[in-house]
Amino acid sequence: MMTKTLRRLQLEDLHSQAGARFGAFAGWNMPVSYPAGVMKEHLHTREHVGIFDISHMKLIRISGSDAADLLDHACPIEARALRSEQSKYTLLLSERAGIIDDLIVTRLGDERFMVVANAGNAATDEAHLRDLALGLDVNIEPLDRVFLAIQGPEASAVLAGIGIETEDMFFMQGREIRDDWFMSRSGYTGEDGFEIGLPEHEARQLLGRLMADERIMWIGLAARDSLRLEAGLCLHGNDITPDIDPASAALMWAIPKDLRASGKFLGSGALRKIIAEGPNEKRVGLKPDGRQPVRGGTLVFDEDGEVIGRVTSGGFGPSAGFPVATGFVASDRAAIGTMLYADVRGTKVPVAVHSLPFTLHRYRKG
């Protein structure tokens, strides 16, 4: 059997020098953890600053007189209503209202937008957008950039220490701070944080200055996963897939109310039908009883032993102090506090439906 060659980060040598343990993720060879270990990496991000190499994600610049029309067709978004430098979490939907990908779209100018796509979906997203752009005045430009996430309560101070001022930026804003640089303030950890996309040679220079600050630490995929899970955020391929719609995934907050009723985005008719009938299942938080984590793929049962759901993401929450999970359960069993059961290697583990997030978000909102 042939093994597909993994794509490699431009900064892989720096991760190796930092002692990274690598693993495959979404077709990439990614740093999973560093010598400090997942627990310390996780807690350091919550207390100070963690830096993540997220260059497996893709920056796509979309421009042209029809750029907003393309985005409005592809996603349940009102692209022209975005203010300059405003970012919006949105969804790339199929005709059946399945989630092809979740995206962050930032308005850079009158006819210019930046799209951040997920690793395993970047090529699919680009091809999908190009198909929808046929006949439109649109330029779709995937960018070759190193992409770094700087996350944690001291992130702004660390950046200020190297001359990058962020005081006039707030949560869900993004801008081109210099030629070939894109910076946003969002964060998939629940913490205040920034994402910077820039050319490789400048990324190496930036990292040389950042890593001289004792408040900052390299963070791998494992801690990134536990951080986003505590924050109640979705991982594409686990918690959202093309077979899952926004109503079932508890992501209707990302769709403006007027678009739910009368939007003409791809999949709008299918989504309205799902909303009218009510989704069969819903994504919820799950808190196992005791210290035993439940992992993705674990089946969830009711008190009669009937399968009524599944865990999609699960592990231990170092900041929460208890196991945390998310998954899908039958809509009539999705109320907070409902007691269910998970089958962990033959053991019946009680799990309670829990509110999301498990730890409070600490974004800097205007």
Disulfide bonds with the S-S distance in Angstrom:
none
